[in-house]
Amino acid sequence: MSQVRESIRVDVPVRTACNQWTQFETFPLFMDGVKRIEQVD
């Protein structure tokens, strides 16, 4: 079973956070190990 080891508070509206999180092409800008993402559909 997984455990949460860290958490952060993001002081933005939920809609803003969800919109940003679903822009997969930007993941390589802030996620180590992710080189490229291309959303097809």
PDB file of N, CA, C and O in Angstrom:
ATOM      1  N   MET A   1       0.848  -1.184   0.000  1.00  0.00           N
ATOM      2  CA  MET A   1       0.000   0.000   0.000  1.00  0.00           C
ATOM      3  C   MET A   1       0.893   1.246   0.000  1.00  0.00           C
ATOM      4  O   MET A   1       1.913   1.270   0.689  1.00  0.00           O
ATOM      5  N   SER A   2       0.520   2.289  -0.769  1.00  0.00           N
ATOM      6  CA  SER A   2       1.311   3.525  -0.816  1.00  0.00           C
ATOM      7  C   SER A   2       1.017   4.414   0.381  1.00  0.00           C
ATOM      8  O   SER A   2      -0.028   4.317   1.025  1.00  0.00           O
ATOM      9  N   GLN A   3       1.974   5.278   0.650  1.00  0.00           N
ATOM     10  CA  GLN A   3       1.826   6.236   1.736  1.00  0.00           C
ATOM     11  C   GLN A   3       2.215   7.621   1.240  1.00  0.00           C
ATOM     12  O   GLN A   3       3.117   7.762   0.414  1.00  0.00           O
ATOM     13  N   VAL A   4       1.534   8.637   1.744  1.00  0.00           N
ATOM     14  CA  VAL A   4       1.901  10.015   1.430  1.00  0.00           C
ATOM     15  C   VAL A   4       3.064  10.385   2.333  1.00  0.00           C
ATOM     16  O   VAL A   4       2.962  10.300   3.557  1.00  0.00           O
ATOM     17  N   ARG A   5       4.176  10.798   1.723  1.00  0.00           N
ATOM     18  CA  ARG A   5       5.355  11.162   2.509  1.00  0.00           C
ATOM     19  C   ARG A   5       5.526  12.667   2.616  1.00  0.00           C
ATOM     20  O   ARG A   5       6.117  13.164   3.574  1.00  0.00           O
ATOM     21  N   GLU A   6       5.013  13.384   1.641  1.00  0.00           N
ATOM     22  CA  GLU A   6       5.104  14.836   1.652  1.00  0.00           C
ATOM     23  C   GLU A   6       3.818  15.417   1.092  1.00  0.00           C
ATOM     24  O   GLU A   6       3.090  14.746   0.360  1.00  0.00           O
ATOM     25  N   SER A   7       3.548  16.636   1.431  1.00  0.00           N
ATOM     26  CA  SER A   7       2.429  17.349   0.825  1.00  0.00           C
ATOM     27  C   SER A   7       2.811  18.815   0.717  1.00  0.00           C
ATOM     28  O   SER A   7       3.661  19.304   1.460  1.00  0.00           O
ATOM     29  N   ILE A   8       2.179  19.502  -0.208  1.00  0.00           N
ATOM     30  CA  ILE A   8       2.381  20.939  -0.355  1.00  0.00           C
ATOM     31  C   ILE A   8       1.026  21.607  -0.506  1.00  0.00           C
ATOM     32  O   ILE A   8       0.072  20.991  -0.982  1.00  0.00           O
ATOM     33  N   ARG A   9       0.943  22.848  -0.107  1.00  0.00           N
ATOM     34  CA  ARG A   9      -0.286  23.610  -0.258  1.00  0.00           C
ATOM     35  C   ARG A   9      -0.114  24.517  -1.474  1.00  0.00           C
ATOM     36  O   ARG A   9       0.864  25.258  -1.572  1.00  0.00           O
ATOM     37  N   VAL A  10      -1.051  24.453  -2.378  1.00  0.00           N
ATOM     38  CA  VAL A  10      -1.023  25.289  -3.573  1.00  0.00           C
ATOM     39  C   VAL A  10      -2.143  26.305  -3.434  1.00  0.00           C
ATOM     40  O   VAL A  10      -3.321  25.948  -3.398  1.00  0.00           O
ATOM     41  N   ASP A  11      -1.770  27.549  -3.359  1.00  0.00           N
ATOM     42  CA  ASP A  11      -2.757  28.599  -3.075  1.00  0.00           C
ATOM     43  C   ASP A  11      -3.362  29.146  -4.374  1.00  0.00           C
ATOM     44  O   ASP A  11      -3.175  30.310  -4.729  1.00  0.00           O
ATOM     45  N   VAL A  12      -4.094  28.266  -5.069  1.00  0.00           N
ATOM     46  CA  VAL A  12      -4.817  28.648  -6.284  1.00  0.00           C
ATOM     47  C   VAL A  12      -6.189  27.990  -6.230  1.00  0.00           C
ATOM     48  O   VAL A  12      -6.372  27.010  -5.508  1.00  0.00           O
ATOM     49  N   PRO A  13      -7.147  28.506  -6.973  1.00  0.00           N
ATOM     50  CA  PRO A  13      -8.454  27.842  -7.033  1.00  0.00           C
ATOM     51  C   PRO A  13      -8.318  26.428  -7.623  1.00  0.00           C
ATOM     52  O   PRO A  13      -7.428  26.169  -8.433  1.00  0.00           O
ATOM     53  N   VAL A  14      -9.197  25.535  -7.212  1.00  0.00           N
ATOM     54  CA  VAL A  14      -9.163  24.147  -7.683  1.00  0.00           C
ATOM     55  C   VAL A  14      -9.197  24.088  -9.207  1.00  0.00           C
ATOM     56  O   VAL A  14      -8.463  23.306  -9.810  1.00  0.00           O
ATOM     57  N   ARG A  15     -10.031  24.897  -9.829  1.00  0.00           N
ATOM     58  CA  ARG A  15     -10.128  24.897 -11.294  1.00  0.00           C
ATOM     59  C   ARG A  15      -8.770  25.206 -11.942  1.00  0.00           C
ATOM     60  O   ARG A  15      -8.387  24.563 -12.920  1.00  0.00           O
ATOM     61  N   THR A  16      -8.058  26.174 -11.406  1.00  0.00           N
ATOM     62  CA  THR A  16      -6.746  26.540 -11.941  1.00  0.00           C
ATOM     63  C   THR A  16      -5.767  25.379 -11.807  1.00  0.00           C
ATOM     64  O   THR A  16      -5.035  25.069 -12.747  1.00  0.00           O
ATOM     65  N   ALA A  17      -5.751  24.743 -10.652  1.00  0.00           N
ATOM     66  CA  ALA A  17      -4.849  23.605 -10.437  1.00  0.00           C
ATOM     67  C   ALA A  17      -5.189  22.454 -11.378  1.00  0.00           C
ATOM     68  O   ALA A  17      -4.285  21.856 -11.962  1.00  0.00           O
ATOM     69  N   CYS A  18      -6.454  22.135 -11.535  1.00  0.00           N
ATOM     70  CA  CYS A  18      -6.864  21.039 -12.425  1.00  0.00           C
ATOM     71  C   CYS A  18      -6.520  21.352 -13.879  1.00  0.00           C
ATOM     72  O   CYS A  18      -6.048  20.478 -14.606  1.00  0.00           O
ATOM     73  N   ASN A  19      -6.752  22.582 -14.302  1.00  0.00           N
ATOM     74  CA  ASN A  19      -6.425  22.959 -15.675  1.00  0.00           C
ATOM     75  C   ASN A  19      -4.937  22.820 -15.944  1.00  0.00           C
ATOM     76  O   ASN A  19      -4.542  22.339 -17.006  1.00  0.00           O
ATOM     77  N   GLN A  20      -4.114  23.232 -15.000  1.00  0.00           N
ATOM     78  CA  GLN A  20      -2.672  23.122 -15.179  1.00  0.00           C
ATOM     79  C   GLN A  20      -2.243  21.660 -15.191  1.00  0.00           C
ATOM     80  O   GLN A  20      -1.414  21.265 -16.011  1.00  0.00           O
ATOM     81  N   TRP A  21      -2.794  20.861 -14.297  1.00  0.00           N
ATOM     82  CA  TRP A  21      -2.392  19.455 -14.174  1.00  0.00           C
ATOM     83  C   TRP A  21      -2.757  18.646 -15.423  1.00  0.00           C
ATOM     84  O   TRP A  21      -2.115  17.633 -15.701  1.00  0.00           O
ATOM     85  N   THR A  22      -3.760  19.065 -16.171  1.00  0.00           N
ATOM     86  CA  THR A  22      -4.157  18.315 -17.360  1.00  0.00           C
ATOM     87  C   THR A  22      -3.462  18.807 -18.630  1.00  0.00           C
ATOM     88  O   THR A  22      -3.776  18.332 -19.722  1.00  0.00           O
ATOM     89  N   GLN A  23      -2.535  19.740 -18.510  1.00  0.00           N
ATOM     90  CA  GLN A  23      -1.725  20.167 -19.653  1.00  0.00           C
ATOM     91  C   GLN A  23      -0.457  19.313 -19.672  1.00  0.00           C
ATOM     92  O   GLN A  23       0.622  19.760 -19.281  1.00  0.00           O
ATOM     93  N   PHE A  24      -0.618  18.071 -20.139  1.00  0.00           N
ATOM     94  CA  PHE A  24       0.432  17.069 -20.051  1.00  0.00           C
ATOM     95  C   PHE A  24       1.719  17.476 -20.765  1.00  0.00           C
ATOM     96  O   PHE A  24       2.805  17.084 -20.338  1.00  0.00           O
ATOM     97  N   GLU A  25       1.619  18.242 -21.826  1.00  0.00           N
ATOM     98  CA  GLU A  25       2.806  18.623 -22.591  1.00  0.00           C
ATOM     99  C   GLU A  25       3.784  19.449 -21.763  1.00  0.00           C
ATOM    100  O   GLU A  25       4.966  19.515 -22.099  1.00  0.00           O
ATOM    101  N   THR A  26       3.316  20.079 -20.689  1.00  0.00           N
ATOM    102  CA  THR A  26       4.214  20.893 -19.859  1.00  0.00           C
ATOM    103  C   THR A  26       4.941  20.060 -18.793  1.00  0.00           C
ATOM    104  O   THR A  26       5.829  20.580 -18.117  1.00  0.00           O
ATOM    105  N   PHE A  27       4.589  18.801 -18.632  1.00  0.00           N
ATOM    106  CA  PHE A  27       5.211  17.974 -17.599  1.00  0.00           C
ATOM    107  C   PHE A  27       6.740  17.945 -17.684  1.00  0.00           C
ATOM    108  O   PHE A  27       7.393  18.006 -16.642  1.00  0.00           O
ATOM    109  N   PRO A  28       7.347  17.855 -18.889  1.00  0.00           N
ATOM    110  CA  PRO A  28       8.812  17.826 -18.931  1.00  0.00           C
ATOM    111  C   PRO A  28       9.471  19.086 -18.360  1.00  0.00           C
ATOM    112  O   PRO A  28      10.655  19.060 -18.023  1.00  0.00           O
ATOM    113  N   LEU A  29       8.731  20.174 -18.247  1.00  0.00           N
ATOM    114  CA  LEU A  29       9.304  21.405 -17.696  1.00  0.00           C
ATOM    115  C   LEU A  29       9.546  21.309 -16.194  1.00  0.00           C
ATOM    116  O   LEU A  29      10.412  22.004 -15.663  1.00  0.00           O
ATOM    117  N   PHE A  30       8.784  20.449 -15.498  1.00  0.00           N
ATOM    118  CA  PHE A  30       8.926  20.394 -14.043  1.00  0.00           C
ATOM    119  C   PHE A  30       9.038  18.990 -13.468  1.00  0.00           C
ATOM    120  O   PHE A  30       9.125  18.835 -12.250  1.00  0.00           O
ATOM    121  N   MET A  31       9.038  17.954 -14.319  1.00  0.00           N
ATOM    122  CA  MET A  31       9.156  16.588 -13.828  1.00  0.00           C
ATOM    123  C   MET A  31      10.450  15.956 -14.339  1.00  0.00           C
ATOM    124  O   MET A  31      10.619  15.749 -15.541  1.00  0.00           O
ATOM    125  N   ASP A  32      11.344  15.657 -13.427  1.00  0.00           N
ATOM    126  CA  ASP A  32      12.578  14.978 -13.810  1.00  0.00           C
ATOM    127  C   ASP A  32      12.251  13.610 -14.405  1.00  0.00           C
ATOM    128  O   ASP A  32      11.360  12.911 -13.923  1.00  0.00           O
ATOM    129  N   GLY A  33      12.963  13.245 -15.430  1.00  0.00           N
ATOM    130  CA  GLY A  33      12.774  11.937 -16.038  1.00  0.00           C
ATOM    131  C   GLY A  33      11.736  11.911 -17.150  1.00  0.00           C
ATOM    132  O   GLY A  33      11.656  10.929 -17.889  1.00  0.00           O
ATOM    133  N   VAL A  34      10.950  12.952 -17.285  1.00  0.00           N
ATOM    134  CA  VAL A  34       9.963  13.021 -18.367  1.00  0.00           C
ATOM    135  C   VAL A  34      10.582  13.845 -19.491  1.00  0.00           C
ATOM    136  O   VAL A  34      10.859  15.033 -19.323  1.00  0.00           O
ATOM    137  N   LYS A  35      10.796  13.203 -20.636  1.00  0.00           N
ATOM    138  CA  LYS A  35      11.457  13.891 -21.741  1.00  0.00           C
ATOM    139  C   LYS A  35      10.477  14.543 -22.695  1.00  0.00           C
ATOM    140  O   LYS A  35      10.705  15.660 -23.159  1.00  0.00           O
ATOM    141  N   ARG A  36       9.389  13.852 -22.991  1.00  0.00           N
ATOM    142  CA  ARG A  36       8.426  14.396 -23.957  1.00  0.00           C
ATOM    143  C   ARG A  36       7.071  13.723 -23.771  1.00  0.00           C
ATOM    144  O   ARG A  36       6.986  12.522 -23.519  1.00  0.00           O
ATOM    145  N   ILE A  37       6.030  14.512 -23.900  1.00  0.00           N
ATOM    146  CA  ILE A  37       4.663  13.987 -23.887  1.00  0.00           C
ATOM    147  C   ILE A  37       3.921  14.616 -25.033  1.00  0.00           C
ATOM    148  O   ILE A  37       3.972  15.830 -25.230  1.00  0.00           O
ATOM    149  N   GLU A  38       3.235  13.798 -25.782  1.00  0.00           N
ATOM    150  CA  GLU A  38       2.417  14.285 -26.882  1.00  0.00           C
ATOM    151  C   GLU A  38       0.998  13.771 -26.665  1.00  0.00           C
ATOM    152  O   GLU A  38       0.754  12.565 -26.714  1.00  0.00           O
ATOM    153  N   GLN A  39       0.076  14.677 -26.428  1.00  0.00           N
ATOM    154  CA  GLN A  39      -1.312  14.291 -26.218  1.00  0.00           C
ATOM    155  C   GLN A  39      -1.979  14.149 -27.565  1.00  0.00           C
ATOM    156  O   GLN A  39      -2.053  15.109 -28.331  1.00  0.00           O
ATOM    157  N   VAL A  40      -2.469  12.951 -27.861  1.00  0.00           N
ATOM    158  CA  VAL A  40      -3.040  12.653 -29.163  1.00  0.00           C
ATOM    159  C   VAL A  40      -4.536  12.941 -29.197  1.00  0.00           C
ATOM    160  O   VAL A  40      -5.036  13.435 -30.208  1.00  0.00           O
ATOM    161  N   ASP A  41      -5.246  12.654 -28.150  1.00  0.00           N
ATOM    162  CA  ASP A  41      -6.695  12.795 -28.154  1.00  0.00           C
ATOM    163  C   ASP A  41      -7.188  13.666 -27.044  1.00  0.00           C
ATOM    164  O   ASP A  41      -8.393  13.881 -26.916  1.00  0.00           O
TER     165      ASP A  41
END
